[in-house]
Amino acid sequence: MKYFMNKLGKKYTIIKRASKIIDHDAVVGTIKCGNIQSVADIEAPYAKLAINFLEEKGNRAGHKLLLVTDNRTMAMKTAMMMAIYDADECSDDDMWNCYDDYDEDNELLNLGEVIDFDFSLYGSVDKKDMFYRSMVAKCNFSDIKDILFSNLKIRSELAGMVNAIGCSDKHNQYVMIEPDMLMLPVIQRLIYEYDFEILMLPDIGAGYYEEVLHYLLKDSDYTLAEDIKDKELLYKLSKKRGELMCEEDIAILLDTGVREAKRVGDRTELMLKDFADLIVVNDRSAWDRLKELKGLANVKETVEELVAYAKEQRVNSRLRLGHNHLLFYGKPGTGKTSCAKLLAELFAEEGVGNGSFVIATRNDLIGEYVGHTAPRVAKCFTEAKGGILFVDEAGFLLQGDSGAFVDEAVKEFVRYMEEDTGVTVIFAMYPKEAEAFMDMDAGLRSRIKTFVEFEEYSVKELVDIAVYMFRENGYKLKADCTSEMERYIREEKSREKENFGNARTVRNLVEASITQVSLRHLRKKGSNPQMYVTAKDVKKAELKLQGIRQEAPITFGFCYEEKVSI
């Protein structure tokens, strides 16, 4: 479903990104531009700035520009507009409006291409200065005439990055830097030694994105529900997207709403819940939901302290937020992941984050060969920008058989945790692993200042959690259910001891019990389903779970009597 995306493509610049192998060592991104129709009429602030610049500097001698902005997508679009202007296929008279045709496959034409040289892709290589220069030299042999250097974020390595940029011989060269970096002496070298000019890209305010939203909805088949406030919707989206926010995001959000509206009844009015796949949509605040969680008193206290300190930074500009990374330790099922997700939402609600929550496991971080791990770590930090990077079951970093791969991962984490202040890292592990983990690297101990213990739930708290889960899923409990669940939980806790799953065990019991209720409804054809759970349902669920534990069959769900073997 690309209803709004197609409409947007008729007027706005559509950026497409792809990977390109310049050399077996140099994997870089490329940026292409889709259909543009009457680009000169775009009211986008960056488009106006680019047009004015090109009219003043209208020569084909090439451009070397520092694109000063916090918005990476805007820098990409500006570089692409320069590339289109310089394309040989264009004449001066029609360069802005000659790309509204379609090819034989009815696909939008691509014109111009820009190399996106992302420094974060080369995180842990040795002798970085030399490596950066060699990668840029290899890019010089590409037939693409424009290059954009991005992710100059690790300040201790800026000198090597600047030296590498100076090796580029591309016709048009662009360097994206954030405003607070402009006055750094090492960045000023680009101006004094390499002849770069400064192009301050404008801040994109909420008003511009509202205009885009209204443009897309105007004369369309769809409307927003009356209770949706444009500013609130766009705020949620911008907090989620951060430095990548652009016009396409609005079109994708609306198209997601259209898909959901069609799925549930072919509605033409888009409701807030239709956008839940892309933005956080909750009737209750994250803080209210955190307080509803059973137990976790010390966790709630720590979270309140973190949020209070983050809010203090907003009202006191002189306060510099230091390392805010955490270590969560506790037995399985004690709520580590759930609390981490709520913390990301809490930060966003308080205006100090975008709500991003990225879960990273061993497979996401550890590469197959030496040198492959660093780009994976960099990718996770990029995806978690403005939010939380949650390293689940981080005890894998203690595995000796991983050798240099783990050392590479820890080294990269320490580096990014120091210099990328836009990401909060939470390592989650079991209690016995926590101390050994902190002793792995002195950098970890100096950067992780908050340690949060997730204590085991009591039997009563676990029963309360089960009751809450049933209620949230629309089921009521018969009077004898709670005593049956309490008996089962007490027995499981005694039997499993160190391996007891806490809330995970409860969740499995709840899901298995609901399966038994579903079977009862299926077998009583023609009768109105009664949304209640009996002790008999719970007992059957317990037998199923015990059978799975003892015989370990491979099954799909809990409703199969027979074992399925492979």
C-alpha positions as CSV (number, residue, x, y, z in Angstrom):
1,M,0.0,0.0,0.0
2,K,1.7,3.2,-1.2
3,Y,-1.2,5.5,-1.6
4,F,0.4,8.5,0.1
5,M,4.0,7.6,-0.9
6,N,3.0,7.8,-4.6
7,K,1.3,11.1,-4.0
8,L,4.4,12.4,-2.3
9,G,6.7,11.3,-5.1
10,K,5.0,13.6,-7.5
11,K,6.3,16.7,-5.7
12,Y,9.0,15.9,-3.2
13,T,12.5,14.4,-3.5
14,I,12.4,10.7,-2.8
15,I,15.8,9.4,-1.5
16,K,16.7,5.7,-2.1
17,R,19.7,4.1,-0.4
18,A,21.6,1.0,-1.4
19,S,24.9,-0.7,-0.6
20,K,27.6,-0.6,-3.2
21,I,30.9,-2.5,-3.2
22,I,33.7,-0.3,-4.5
23,D,36.3,-2.8,-3.5
24,H,36.3,-6.0,-1.5
25,D,37.4,-3.8,1.5
26,A,35.3,-0.8,0.7
27,V,31.5,-1.3,1.2
28,V,29.8,2.0,1.1
29,G,26.3,3.3,0.7
30,T,25.0,5.1,-2.3
31,I,22.2,7.5,-2.5
32,K,19.9,7.8,-5.5
33,C,17.0,10.1,-6.2
34,G,13.6,8.9,-7.4
35,N,11.1,10.9,-9.4
36,I,11.2,14.7,-9.0
37,Q,8.6,16.9,-10.6
38,S,9.0,20.7,-10.5
39,V,11.6,20.6,-7.8
40,A,11.9,24.3,-8.0
41,D,8.4,24.7,-6.6
42,I,9.1,22.7,-3.5
43,E,8.6,24.7,-0.3
44,A,11.1,22.7,1.6
45,P,13.6,25.1,3.3
46,Y,16.6,23.0,2.3
47,A,15.4,23.0,-1.4
48,K,15.2,26.8,-1.3
49,L,18.7,27.1,0.2
50,A,20.2,24.7,-2.4
51,I,18.5,26.6,-5.3
52,N,19.8,30.0,-4.1
53,F,23.3,28.6,-3.6
54,L,23.4,27.1,-7.1
55,E,22.1,30.3,-8.6
56,E,24.8,32.2,-7.0
57,K,27.6,29.6,-7.5
58,G,26.2,28.4,-10.9
59,N,29.3,26.9,-12.3
60,R,30.3,23.3,-13.1
61,A,33.7,23.5,-11.4
62,G,32.5,21.4,-8.5
63,H,31.5,22.1,-4.9
64,K,33.2,21.3,-1.6
65,L,30.7,22.0,1.1
66,L,30.3,21.5,4.8
67,L,26.6,20.7,5.3
68,V,25.9,21.8,8.8
69,T,22.8,20.1,10.2
70,D,21.5,17.6,12.8
71,N,19.3,16.0,10.1
72,R,21.1,13.4,8.1
73,T,18.4,12.9,5.5
74,M,18.3,16.6,4.8
75,A,22.1,16.5,4.2
76,M,21.5,13.5,1.8
77,K,18.8,15.4,-0.1
78,T,20.9,18.5,-0.4
79,A,23.8,16.5,-1.8
80,M,21.5,14.8,-4.2
81,M,20.1,18.1,-5.5
82,M,23.6,19.2,-6.2
83,A,24.3,16.0,-8.1
84,I,21.2,16.4,-10.2
85,Y,22.2,19.9,-11.0
86,D,25.6,18.7,-12.2
87,A,24.2,15.7,-14.2
88,D,25.3,15.7,-17.8
89,E,21.8,14.8,-18.9
90,C,20.5,18.1,-17.8
91,S,20.4,21.4,-19.6
92,D,20.4,24.6,-17.6
93,D,16.9,25.5,-18.7
94,D,15.1,22.3,-17.6
95,M,17.3,20.8,-14.9
96,W,14.6,21.2,-12.3
97,N,11.6,19.7,-14.0
98,C,12.7,17.1,-16.5
99,Y,12.5,14.0,-14.3
100,D,8.8,13.3,-14.1
101,D,8.8,10.4,-16.7
102,Y,8.4,6.7,-16.1
103,D,10.4,3.9,-17.6
104,E,8.9,0.9,-19.4
105,D,8.3,-1.0,-16.1
106,N,6.4,2.0,-14.8
107,E,9.1,2.6,-12.2
108,L,10.2,6.1,-11.2
109,L,13.4,7.1,-12.9
110,N,16.6,7.4,-11.0
111,L,19.0,10.3,-11.9
112,G,22.3,11.0,-10.3
113,E,24.1,9.0,-7.6
114,V,26.1,10.0,-4.5
115,I,28.5,7.8,-2.5
116,D,27.6,7.9,1.2
117,F,30.9,7.3,2.9
118,D,29.8,6.4,6.4
119,F,32.8,6.4,8.8
120,S,30.9,4.4,11.4
121,L,31.2,1.3,9.1
122,Y,34.9,1.0,9.9
123,G,34.8,1.0,13.7
124,S,37.6,-1.2,15.0
125,V,40.1,-1.5,12.2
126,D,43.8,-1.0,13.1
127,K,45.7,2.0,11.9
128,K,42.5,3.9,11.2
129,D,44.1,7.0,9.6
130,M,45.8,4.9,6.9
131,F,42.7,2.7,6.5
132,Y,40.3,5.7,6.0
133,R,42.6,7.2,3.4
134,S,42.9,3.9,1.5
135,M,39.1,3.5,1.5
136,V,38.6,7.1,0.1
137,A,41.3,6.4,-2.5
138,K,39.4,3.3,-3.6
139,C,36.2,5.3,-3.9
140,N,38.1,7.7,-6.1
141,F,38.2,5.0,-8.8
142,S,34.4,4.8,-8.9
143,D,32.6,6.5,-11.8
144,I,30.2,8.2,-9.3
145,K,31.2,11.9,-9.3
146,D,29.7,12.9,-5.9
147,I,30.5,11.8,-2.3
148,L,29.0,12.6,1.0
149,F,31.0,12.0,4.2
150,S,28.8,11.2,7.2
151,N,29.0,10.0,10.8
152,L,31.9,12.1,11.9
153,K,31.0,11.5,15.5
154,I,34.0,9.9,17.3
155,R,35.9,13.1,18.2
156,S,39.1,11.2,19.0
157,E,39.3,10.1,15.4
158,L,38.3,13.3,13.7
159,A,41.9,14.1,12.6
160,G,42.1,10.8,10.7
161,M,38.7,11.4,9.1
162,V,39.7,14.9,8.0
163,N,42.9,13.6,6.5
164,A,40.9,11.0,4.6
165,I,38.4,13.5,3.3
166,G,41.4,15.5,2.0
167,C,42.3,12.6,-0.2
168,S,39.0,12.7,-2.2
169,D,39.2,13.9,-5.7
170,K,35.4,13.6,-6.5
171,H,33.9,16.5,-8.5
172,N,31.5,17.4,-5.7
173,Q,32.4,16.7,-2.1
174,Y,30.1,17.1,0.9
175,V,30.8,16.7,4.6
176,M,27.8,16.5,7.0
177,I,28.7,17.8,10.5
178,E,26.5,18.7,13.4
179,P,26.4,22.4,14.4
180,D,28.3,22.1,17.7
181,M,31.3,20.6,15.7
182,L,31.8,23.5,13.4
183,M,34.2,25.4,15.6
184,L,36.4,22.5,16.4
185,P,40.0,23.2,15.1
186,V,40.2,19.9,13.3
187,I,37.0,20.6,11.4
188,Q,38.2,24.1,10.6
189,R,41.1,22.5,8.7
190,L,38.6,21.5,6.0
191,I,37.9,25.2,5.5
192,Y,41.5,26.6,5.7
193,E,43.4,23.7,4.1
194,Y,41.0,21.9,1.8
195,D,38.9,24.9,0.5
196,F,35.5,23.8,1.9
197,E,32.7,26.3,2.1
198,I,30.0,26.3,4.9
199,L,26.4,25.7,4.0
200,M,24.2,26.1,7.1
201,L,21.1,24.0,6.4
202,P,18.0,25.4,8.1
203,D,16.3,23.8,11.1
204,I,13.2,22.0,9.9
205,G,10.4,23.0,12.3
206,A,7.1,21.3,13.1
207,G,5.3,23.8,10.9
208,Y,6.9,22.5,7.7
209,Y,6.0,18.9,8.5
210,E,2.4,20.0,9.2
211,E,2.3,21.5,5.7
212,V,3.5,18.2,4.2
213,L,0.9,16.3,6.2
214,H,-1.9,18.6,5.0
215,Y,-0.6,18.4,1.4
216,L,-0.8,14.6,1.5
217,L,-4.3,14.6,3.0
218,K,-5.7,17.3,0.8
219,D,-8.0,15.9,-1.9
220,S,-7.2,12.3,-0.8
221,D,-9.6,9.5,0.0
222,Y,-8.7,9.5,3.7
223,T,-9.0,11.8,6.7
224,L,-7.7,11.8,10.2
225,A,-10.0,11.2,13.1
226,E,-11.1,14.3,14.9
227,D,-9.3,13.4,18.2
228,I,-6.0,13.2,16.4
229,K,-3.9,16.4,16.8
230,D,-1.5,17.0,13.9
231,K,1.2,18.3,16.2
232,E,1.0,15.4,18.6
233,L,1.1,12.8,15.7
234,L,4.2,14.5,14.1
235,Y,5.9,14.9,17.5
236,K,5.6,11.2,18.1
237,L,7.0,10.5,14.7
238,S,9.9,12.9,15.0
239,K,10.9,11.5,18.4
240,K,11.0,8.1,16.8
241,R,13.0,9.0,13.7
242,G,15.4,11.6,15.2
243,E,18.1,12.7,12.8
244,L,16.5,10.8,9.9
245,M,13.1,12.5,10.0
246,C,11.9,13.5,6.5
247,E,8.8,13.9,4.3
248,E,8.8,10.2,3.3
249,D,8.3,9.3,7.0
250,I,5.0,11.1,7.0
251,A,3.8,9.3,3.9
252,I,4.9,5.9,5.2
253,L,3.1,6.6,8.5
254,L,-0.1,7.5,6.7
255,D,0.2,4.5,4.4
256,T,0.6,2.2,7.4
257,G,-2.7,3.7,8.8
258,V,-4.4,3.1,5.5
259,R,-3.4,-0.5,5.5
260,E,-4.6,-1.0,9.0
261,A,-7.9,0.8,8.3
262,K,-8.6,-1.4,5.3
263,R,-7.7,-4.6,7.3
264,V,-10.3,-3.9,10.0
265,G,-13.2,-2.7,7.8
266,D,-12.2,-0.6,4.9
267,R,-12.5,2.6,6.8
268,T,-11.5,6.0,5.3
269,E,-11.1,7.7,8.7
270,L,-7.6,7.0,10.1
271,M,-7.5,6.6,13.9
272,L,-4.5,6.9,16.3
273,K,-4.5,3.2,16.9
274,D,-4.0,2.6,13.2
275,F,-0.4,4.0,13.5
276,A,0.6,1.7,16.4
277,D,3.0,-0.3,14.2
278,L,5.3,2.8,13.8
279,I,4.8,5.1,16.7
280,V,4.1,4.6,20.4
281,V,0.3,4.7,21.0
282,N,-0.8,4.1,24.5
283,D,-3.9,5.2,26.5
284,R,-1.7,5.3,29.7
285,S,1.6,6.9,30.2
286,A,4.7,4.7,30.6
287,W,5.1,5.8,34.2
288,D,1.5,4.6,35.0
289,R,2.2,1.2,33.4
290,L,5.5,0.9,35.2
291,K,3.8,1.6,38.6
292,E,1.2,-1.1,37.8
293,L,4.0,-3.8,37.6
294,K,4.0,-6.0,40.6
295,G,7.0,-5.8,43.0
296,L,10.2,-4.2,41.6
297,A,10.2,-1.5,44.3
298,N,13.9,-0.7,43.9
299,V,13.7,-0.8,40.1
300,K,10.9,1.8,40.1
301,E,12.9,4.0,42.5
302,T,16.0,3.8,40.2
303,V,13.9,4.6,37.1
304,E,12.4,7.6,38.9
305,E,15.9,8.9,39.7
306,L,17.0,8.5,36.1
307,V,14.0,10.3,34.7
308,A,14.3,13.1,37.3
309,Y,18.0,13.6,36.4
310,A,17.2,13.7,32.6
311,K,14.4,16.3,33.2
312,E,16.9,18.4,35.3
313,Q,19.1,18.6,32.3
314,R,16.3,20.2,30.3
315,V,15.8,23.0,32.8
316,N,19.5,23.5,33.6
317,S,21.5,24.1,30.5
318,R,24.8,24.1,32.5
319,L,24.2,20.5,33.6
320,R,26.2,18.1,31.4
321,L,24.7,14.6,31.5
322,G,27.5,12.1,32.1
323,H,27.6,8.4,31.4
324,N,24.1,7.0,32.0
325,H,24.6,3.4,31.1
326,L,23.1,0.6,33.2
327,L,23.5,-3.0,34.2
328,F,20.3,-5.0,34.9
329,Y,20.9,-8.3,36.7
330,G,18.4,-10.8,37.9
331,K,17.1,-14.3,37.3
332,P,15.0,-15.1,34.3
333,G,11.5,-13.6,34.0
334,T,12.1,-10.8,36.6
335,G,11.1,-8.0,34.2
336,K,14.4,-6.7,32.9
337,T,13.3,-6.4,29.3
338,S,9.9,-5.0,30.1
339,C,11.3,-2.3,32.4
340,A,13.9,-1.3,29.8
341,K,11.2,-0.8,27.2
342,L,9.2,1.4,29.6
343,L,12.3,3.4,30.4
344,A,12.8,4.2,26.7
345,E,9.2,5.4,26.5
346,L,9.6,7.4,29.8
347,F,12.6,9.2,28.4
348,A,10.6,10.0,25.2
349,E,7.6,11.3,27.2
350,E,9.9,13.6,29.1
351,G,11.4,15.0,25.9
352,V,14.9,13.5,26.4
353,G,14.7,10.7,23.9
354,N,12.8,9.4,20.9
355,G,11.6,6.1,22.4
356,S,13.8,3.9,20.2
357,F,14.4,0.5,21.8
358,V,16.8,-1.9,20.1
359,I,17.4,-5.4,21.5
360,A,20.8,-6.8,20.6
361,T,21.8,-10.5,21.1
362,R,24.9,-12.4,20.4
363,N,23.9,-13.0,16.8
364,D,23.4,-9.3,16.3
365,L,26.8,-8.3,17.7
366,I,29.4,-11.0,17.2
367,G,30.7,-11.4,13.6
368,E,31.9,-14.5,11.9
369,Y,35.3,-13.2,11.2
370,V,37.7,-10.7,12.8
371,G,36.7,-7.2,11.8
372,H,33.0,-8.1,11.2
373,T,32.0,-7.3,14.8
374,A,32.7,-3.6,14.8
375,P,30.3,-2.7,12.0
376,R,27.6,-4.7,13.7
377,V,28.1,-2.8,17.0
378,A,28.0,0.5,15.1
379,K,24.8,-0.5,13.3
380,C,23.1,-1.2,16.7
381,F,24.2,2.2,18.0
382,T,22.9,3.9,14.9
383,E,19.5,2.2,15.1
384,A,19.2,3.0,18.9
385,K,20.1,6.7,18.4
386,G,18.0,8.8,20.8
387,G,16.9,5.8,22.8
388,I,18.1,2.6,24.5
389,L,20.3,-0.2,23.2
390,F,19.4,-3.3,25.3
391,V,22.0,-6.1,25.2
392,D,19.9,-9.1,26.2
393,E,21.6,-12.0,28.1
394,A,24.9,-10.2,27.9
395,G,26.6,-13.0,29.6
396,F,27.6,-14.3,26.1
397,L,30.4,-11.7,26.3
398,L,32.0,-13.8,29.0
399,Q,32.3,-16.9,26.8
400,G,35.9,-17.7,26.4
401,D,35.5,-19.6,23.1
402,S,34.6,-16.4,21.3
403,G,38.1,-15.0,21.9
404,A,39.0,-12.0,19.8
405,F,35.4,-11.5,18.6
406,V,34.3,-10.7,22.2
407,D,37.3,-8.5,22.8
408,E,36.4,-6.6,19.6
409,A,32.8,-6.2,20.8
410,V,33.7,-5.0,24.3
411,K,36.3,-2.5,22.8
412,E,33.7,-1.0,20.5
413,F,31.0,-0.8,23.2
414,V,33.5,1.1,25.5
415,R,34.3,3.5,22.7
416,Y,30.7,4.2,21.7
417,M,29.5,4.4,25.3
418,E,32.1,7.2,25.9
419,E,31.4,9.3,22.8
420,D,27.9,8.6,21.5
421,T,25.9,10.4,24.2
422,G,22.6,9.9,22.3
423,V,22.4,6.2,23.2
424,T,21.8,4.7,26.6
425,V,23.2,1.1,26.9
426,I,21.6,-1.4,29.2
427,F,23.4,-4.8,29.7
428,A,21.1,-7.5,31.0
429,M,22.4,-10.7,32.6
430,Y,22.1,-13.1,35.4
431,P,23.4,-12.3,38.9
432,K,26.4,-14.7,38.8
433,E,27.6,-13.0,35.6
434,A,27.5,-9.4,36.7
435,E,30.7,-9.1,38.7
436,A,32.8,-11.1,36.1
437,F,31.4,-8.9,33.4
438,M,32.4,-5.6,35.1
439,D,36.0,-7.0,35.5
440,M,36.3,-7.6,31.8
441,D,37.4,-4.1,30.9
442,A,38.2,-1.1,33.1
443,G,36.3,1.0,30.6
444,L,33.0,-0.8,31.4
445,R,33.3,-0.1,35.1
446,S,33.9,3.6,34.6
447,R,31.0,4.0,32.1
448,I,28.3,2.0,33.8
449,K,27.3,3.9,36.9
450,T,23.9,2.4,37.7
451,F,23.4,-1.3,38.8
452,V,19.8,-2.5,39.1
453,E,19.0,-5.7,40.8
454,F,15.8,-7.4,39.8
455,E,14.7,-9.5,42.7
456,E,12.7,-12.7,42.4
457,Y,8.9,-12.3,42.7
458,S,7.1,-13.8,45.7
459,V,4.4,-16.5,45.1
460,K,1.7,-14.0,45.8
461,E,3.2,-11.4,43.4
462,L,3.3,-14.1,40.7
463,V,-0.3,-15.0,41.2
464,D,-1.2,-11.3,41.0
465,I,0.8,-11.1,37.7
466,A,-1.2,-14.0,36.3
467,V,-4.5,-12.4,37.3
468,Y,-3.4,-9.2,35.7
469,M,-2.5,-11.0,32.4
470,F,-5.8,-12.8,32.3
471,R,-7.6,-9.5,32.9
472,E,-5.6,-7.7,30.2
473,N,-6.6,-10.4,27.7
474,G,-10.3,-10.1,28.6
475,Y,-10.8,-13.2,30.8
476,K,-12.3,-13.5,34.3
477,L,-11.3,-16.1,36.8
478,K,-13.5,-18.5,38.7
479,A,-13.0,-18.4,42.5
480,D,-10.9,-21.6,42.7
481,C,-8.4,-20.6,40.0
482,T,-6.0,-18.5,42.2
483,S,-5.5,-21.3,44.7
484,E,-4.7,-23.8,41.9
485,M,-2.2,-21.3,40.3
486,E,-0.6,-20.7,43.7
487,R,-0.1,-24.4,44.2
488,Y,1.5,-24.8,40.8
489,I,3.8,-21.8,41.1
490,R,4.9,-22.9,44.5
491,E,5.8,-26.4,43.3
492,E,7.6,-25.1,40.2
493,K,9.6,-22.6,42.2
494,S,10.7,-25.3,44.6
495,R,11.5,-27.8,41.8
496,E,13.4,-25.4,39.5
497,K,15.1,-23.3,42.2
498,E,17.9,-21.4,40.4
499,N,16.3,-21.9,37.0
500,F,12.8,-20.9,37.9
501,G,11.4,-18.6,35.2
502,N,9.4,-16.2,37.4
503,A,7.1,-14.2,35.2
504,R,8.0,-16.3,32.2
505,T,6.6,-19.4,34.0
506,V,3.4,-17.4,34.8
507,R,3.0,-16.3,31.2
508,N,3.4,-19.8,29.9
509,L,0.7,-20.9,32.4
510,V,-1.6,-18.1,31.3
511,E,-1.2,-18.8,27.6
512,A,-1.7,-22.6,28.1
513,S,-4.9,-21.9,30.2
514,I,-6.3,-19.6,27.5
515,T,-5.6,-22.4,25.0
516,Q,-7.8,-24.7,27.1
517,V,-10.5,-22.1,27.2
518,S,-10.3,-21.8,23.4
519,L,-10.8,-25.5,23.0
520,R,-13.8,-25.4,25.3
521,H,-15.3,-22.7,23.1
522,L,-14.5,-24.7,19.9
523,R,-16.2,-27.8,21.2
524,K,-19.4,-26.1,22.4
525,K,-20.6,-25.1,18.9
526,G,-23.4,-22.7,18.7
527,S,-23.2,-21.4,22.3
528,N,-22.1,-18.0,23.3
529,P,-18.5,-18.1,24.6
530,Q,-18.1,-17.4,28.3
531,M,-14.9,-15.4,28.8
532,Y,-13.9,-17.1,32.1
533,V,-11.2,-19.5,33.2
534,T,-11.9,-22.4,35.6
535,A,-9.5,-24.4,37.8
536,K,-10.1,-27.3,35.4
537,D,-8.6,-25.2,32.6
538,V,-5.6,-24.3,34.7
539,K,-5.1,-28.0,35.7
540,K,-5.1,-29.1,32.0
541,A,-2.7,-26.4,31.2
542,E,-0.4,-27.5,34.0
543,L,-0.4,-31.1,32.6
544,K,0.4,-29.8,29.2
545,L,3.4,-27.8,30.5
546,Q,4.6,-30.7,32.6
547,G,4.5,-33.0,29.6
548,I,6.4,-30.5,27.5
549,R,9.0,-30.2,30.2
550,Q,9.4,-33.9,30.7
551,E,9.3,-35.2,27.2
552,A,10.4,-32.0,25.3
553,P,8.2,-32.5,22.2
554,I,8.4,-30.2,19.3
555,T,4.9,-28.8,19.0
556,F,3.0,-25.9,17.6
557,G,1.1,-24.3,20.5
558,F,-0.4,-26.3,23.3
559,C,-3.4,-27.8,21.6
560,Y,-1.8,-31.0,20.1
561,E,-2.0,-34.2,22.1
562,E,0.5,-36.1,20.0
563,K,4.3,-35.4,19.9
564,V,5.8,-34.2,16.7
565,S,9.3,-35.5,16.1
566,I,11.9,-34.7,13.5
